[in-house]
Amino acid sequence: MEIQVVSFLKIENQRKREFLVALKDIPEIQKMQVISGYFDILIEIGVQISEELVRIFESIERIPGLKEIHSHYVLEVWQK
């Protein structure tokens, strides 16, 4: 069973485009959305084991421009 995580990212204004390009190189990121409000980007991550998340978040934290990240495990999904 796949483990899903959603993360809200706050990015420095002048680095948003290059940040999005860099995120596309992380294969476990299944979806990216540019959003309004306090955070700038919402990503959905899918992994088989939770230990993989450490590597993924280390990769995201190395991308220049990240100011803040808040992540949450997905407990249940309903989709129409």
Buried (B, 14 or more C-beta within 10 A) or exposed (E): EEBBBBBBBBBEEEBBEEBBEBBEEBEBBEEBEEEEEEBBBBBBBBBEEEEBBEEBBEBBEEBEBBEEBEBEEEEEEEEE
